């Protein structure tokens, strides 16, 4: 049974404090990852152009799809079972389950790598109509096992509530070395191959660090008999992998459909816009690192009030950090696209607007998927994802040939939104919880007023950029003052004694 308070360094920390601390740590790492990823795309866009960037995005999307399938849901399974066995102090099941997850996911990654190598020509020519991918795919396939093991170990360390070591390889080490290695390689050869080699080496370095972190944790357990409830683990994994595959249908389908029906230049422009919109999503990703194992532990304890508190507060935190990002993207999106990436990327502004609306709905809904998966409702979440994943594919097939990247954005944003909207209703019906944030009157009025003054001043006064900076400063100050951004929980004097 999970305790409402954990003893850390002589002080009692409640679940909300642990979630806040882990979320803020994850947020800082995610900010560094976002900055590095943004810098990486700027460099690629400037050096390789929209076409070259499009080729890279297609190759990486293939890796993402194969890696997600190969993990077989074990990353999420670890976030559920590791904290459970730690609470029960069952080291035999803890270590046995960890080894079972790593062996199974690695085996799947090798099998899928072989399939990818054998089918690389078909994917490159018959699906994406790109001869450049003939060279890129056999190289990028090496990143699949590395990404799989890194992801599963990340899930294990999240189960230990160790945000730094769980996220450091993915959010900092990998993107940092991608940039460094690419810049070194282009001294001799400016090509898409250099970017792919840098991507692969970045993943290998990251997984090496992840393995080192895990080995240090396993040493604490010592030598014990390995036991694993295989059937129980696979039962959860099977629903999560189906959910993960369906998630890929609405997170990668747009890139794939654009690659099939349009040019690599269009893929490059769309990819930049989609990457910028992920800035809205990173507060959710940050708090999704430590919140899942907390939800799993709290739900197991049967403390409904504590669960309600953690869910409500985490949504408020996510939205408070997402809203300023959305406002910047909507008001300054064209400027960002033009001056950072180049004139040819300005055509992606409409895509930026559409996808931002979808991410706003996700941020306002809270950690819907996490809550369903960590409270035994993973099967219903799987069904929701599969249905809307299929709908997304159908909408992309209908809209992309006619409307290009705008059609892809509409299909993706709509399906993403519907998954969370339906999830909110399911959570309320099954768990009697509302995941919405509280106290949004000021936020809504703030956005409307700032937007009105911004557009009124935009064509008549050069101070409209200054207005935006001042407005966002005021909003962030209020969020910090009201603890809508949980900075106070980082300091001992504010914690519950």
CORRA-V739625 format. One record per residue. RES is the residue in three letters. SS is DSSP state (A for helix, B for strand, O for the rest). NEAR is the number of other ideal C-beta (glycine too) atoms within 8 Angstrom. Layout:
# CORRA-V739625
[[RES SS NEAR] [RES SS NEAR]]
This chain:
# CORRA-V739625
[[UNK O 5] [UNK O 11] [UNK O 6] [UNK O 8] [UNK B 8] [UNK B 9] [UNK B 7] [UNK B 7] [UNK O 3] [UNK O 4] [UNK B 9] [UNK B 10] [UNK B 12] [UNK B 11] [UNK A 13] [UNK A 10] [UNK A 11] [UNK A 13] [UNK A 15] [UNK A 13] [UNK A 13] [UNK A 14] [UNK A 17] [UNK A 13] [UNK A 11] [UNK A 16] [UNK A 13] [UNK A 8] [UNK A 15] [UNK A 13] [UNK A 9] [UNK A 10] [UNK A 13] [UNK A 11] [UNK A 8] [UNK A 13] [UNK A 10] [UNK A 11] [UNK A 9] [UNK A 12] [UNK A 13] [UNK A 10] [UNK A 11] [UNK A 13] [UNK A 15] [UNK A 7] [UNK A 9] [UNK A 13] [UNK A 10] [UNK A 14] [UNK A 11] [UNK A 15] [UNK A 16] [UNK A 16] [UNK A 15] [UNK A 15] [UNK A 12] [UNK A 16] [UNK A 14] [UNK A 10] [UNK A 11] [UNK A 12] [UNK A 13] [UNK A 11] [UNK A 10] [UNK A 15] [UNK A 14] [UNK A 11] [UNK A 13] [UNK A 14] [UNK O 15] [UNK O 10] [UNK O 14] [UNK A 14] [UNK A 11] [UNK A 12] [UNK A 14] [UNK A 16] [UNK A 14] [UNK A 15] [UNK A 11] [UNK A 17] [UNK A 16] [UNK A 11] [UNK A 12] [UNK A 10] [UNK A 10] [UNK A 7] [UNK O 5] [UNK O 7] [UNK A 10] [UNK A 10] [UNK A 12] [UNK A 12] [UNK A 12] [UNK A 12] [UNK A 15] [UNK A 13] [UNK A 10] [UNK A 11] [UNK A 15] [UNK A 12] [UNK A 8] [UNK A 10] [UNK A 15] [UNK A 11] [UNK A 8] [UNK A 13] [UNK A 15] [UNK A 9] [UNK A 9] [UNK A 12] [UNK A 13] [UNK A 8] [UNK A 9] [UNK A 14] [UNK A 10] [UNK A 6] [UNK A 8] [UNK A 13] [UNK A 7] [UNK A 8] [UNK A 13] [UNK A 15] [UNK A 11] [UNK A 6] [UNK A 10] [UNK O 11] [UNK O 6] [UNK O 12] [UNK O 6] [UNK A 10] [UNK A 14] [UNK A 11] [UNK A 8] [UNK A 15] [UNK A 15] [UNK A 8] [UNK A 11] [UNK A 14] [UNK O 13] [UNK O 10] [UNK A 13] [UNK A 15] [UNK A 12] [UNK A 13] [UNK A 13] [UNK A 15] [UNK A 15] [UNK A 15] [UNK A 12] [UNK A 15] [UNK A 14] [UNK A 14] [UNK A 17] [UNK A 15] [UNK A 14] [UNK A 17] [UNK A 14] [UNK O 11] [UNK O 11] [UNK O 10] [UNK A 15] [UNK A 8] [UNK A 8] [UNK A 13] [UNK A 15] [UNK A 11] [UNK A 14] [UNK A 12] [UNK A 12] [UNK A 13] [UNK A 12] [UNK A 14] [UNK A 13] [UNK A 10] [UNK A 13] [UNK A 14] [UNK A 13] [UNK A 9] [UNK A 12] [UNK A 14] [UNK A 9] [UNK A 7] [UNK A 11] [UNK O 10] [UNK O 5] [UNK O 4] [UNK O 7] [UNK O 6] [UNK O 8] [UNK A 12] [UNK A 10] [UNK A 12] [UNK A 13] [UNK A 13] [UNK A 11] [UNK A 15] [UNK A 13] [UNK A 13] [UNK A 11] [UNK A 15] [UNK A 13] [UNK A 11] [UNK A 11] [UNK A 15] [UNK A 14] [UNK A 8] [UNK A 11] [UNK A 14] [UNK A 10] [UNK A 8] [UNK A 13] [UNK A 12] [UNK A 8] [UNK A 8] [UNK A 12] [UNK A 9] [UNK A 7] [UNK A 6] [UNK A 9] [UNK O 6] [UNK O 2] [UNK O 8] [UNK O 5] [UNK O 8] [UNK O 7] [UNK O 10] [UNK O 8] [UNK A 7] [UNK A 6] [UNK A 7] [UNK A 14] [UNK A 8] [UNK A 8] [UNK A 13] [UNK A 12] [UNK A 9] [UNK A 13] [UNK A 14] [UNK A 12] [UNK A 11] [UNK A 16] [UNK A 13] [UNK A 11] [UNK A 14] [UNK A 11] [UNK A 14] [UNK A 12] [UNK A 14] [UNK A 8] [UNK O 10] [UNK A 15] [UNK A 16] [UNK A 14] [UNK A 11] [UNK A 13] [UNK A 15] [UNK A 14] [UNK A 10] [UNK A 7] [UNK O 10] [UNK O 7] [UNK A 15] [UNK A 11] [UNK A 13] [UNK A 16] [UNK A 17] [UNK A 15] [UNK A 16] [UNK A 13] [UNK A 15] [UNK A 17] [UNK A 12] [UNK A 10] [UNK A 13] [UNK A 13] [UNK A 10] [UNK A 9] [UNK A 14] [UNK A 12] [UNK A 13] [UNK A 14] [UNK A 12] [UNK A 10] [UNK A 13] [UNK A 17] [UNK O 9] [UNK O 14] [UNK O 15] [UNK A 15] [UNK A 16] [UNK A 15] [UNK A 14] [UNK A 16] [UNK A 14] [UNK A 13] [UNK A 13] [UNK A 11] [UNK A 10] [UNK A 11] [UNK O 5] [UNK O 9] [UNK A 7] [UNK A 6] [UNK A 11] [UNK A 13] [UNK A 9] [UNK A 9] [UNK A 15] [UNK A 14] [UNK A 13] [UNK A 12] [UNK A 14] [UNK A 15] [UNK A 12] [UNK A 15] [UNK A 15] [UNK A 13] [UNK A 12] [UNK A 12] [UNK A 15] [UNK A 13] [UNK A 10] [UNK A 11] [UNK A 13] [UNK A 13] [UNK A 10] [UNK A 15] [UNK A 11] [UNK A 9] [UNK A 10] [UNK A 12] [UNK A 8] [UNK A 7] [UNK A 11] [UNK A 16] [UNK A 11] [UNK A 5] [UNK A 7] [UNK A 11] [UNK O 8] [UNK A 5] [UNK A 9] [UNK A 15] [UNK A 9] [UNK A 7] [UNK A 13] [UNK A 11] [UNK A 9] [UNK A 15] [UNK A 15] [UNK A 10] [UNK A 12] [UNK A 14] [UNK A 13] [UNK A 10] [UNK A 13] [UNK A 16] [UNK A 12] [UNK A 12] [UNK A 12] [UNK A 15] [UNK A 10] [UNK A 13] [UNK O 13] [UNK O 16] [UNK A 13] [UNK A 12] [UNK A 11] [UNK A 16] [UNK A 14] [UNK A 14] [UNK A 12] [UNK O 10] [UNK O 4] [UNK O 13] [UNK A 12] [UNK A 7] [UNK A 10] [UNK A 15] [UNK A 13] [UNK A 8] [UNK A 12] [UNK A 14] [UNK A 11] [UNK A 8] [UNK A 13] [UNK A 16] [UNK A 10] [UNK A 10] [UNK A 14] [UNK A 11] [UNK A 8] [UNK A 13] [UNK A 15] [UNK A 9] [UNK A 9] [UNK A 13] [UNK A 18] [UNK A 7] [UNK A 7] [UNK A 8] [UNK O 10] [UNK A 15] [UNK A 11] [UNK A 15] [UNK A 16] [UNK A 15] [UNK A 12] [UNK A 15] [UNK A 16] [UNK A 13] [UNK A 10] [UNK A 14] [UNK A 13] [UNK A 12] [UNK A 10] [UNK A 14] [UNK A 13] [UNK A 10] [UNK A 9] [UNK A 14] [UNK A 14] [UNK A 8] [UNK A 13] [UNK A 15] [UNK A 10] [UNK A 6] [UNK A 8] [UNK A 10] [UNK O 5] [UNK O 10] [UNK O 7] [UNK O 13] [UNK O 10] [UNK O 12] [UNK O 6] [UNK O 9] [UNK O 8] [UNK A 6] [UNK A 8] [UNK A 12] [UNK A 8] [UNK A 8] [UNK A 10] [UNK A 10] [UNK A 8] [UNK A 8] [UNK A 12] [UNK A 11] [UNK A 8] [UNK A 10] [UNK A 12] [UNK A 7] [UNK A 7] [UNK A 11] [UNK A 8] [UNK O 3] [UNK O 5] [UNK O 6] [UNK O 4] [UNK O 7] [UNK A 11] [UNK A 8] [UNK A 7] [UNK A 12] [UNK A 14] [UNK A 8] [UNK A 8] [UNK A 10] [UNK A 11] [UNK A 8] [UNK A 8] [UNK A 12] [UNK A 10] [UNK A 8] [UNK A 10] [UNK A 11] [UNK A 10] [UNK A 6] [UNK O 7] [UNK O 8] [UNK O 11] [UNK O 10] [UNK O 12] [UNK O 9] [UNK A 7] [UNK A 12] [UNK A 8] [UNK O 8] [UNK A 5] [UNK A 4] [UNK A 6] [UNK O 12] [UNK O 7] [UNK O 4]]
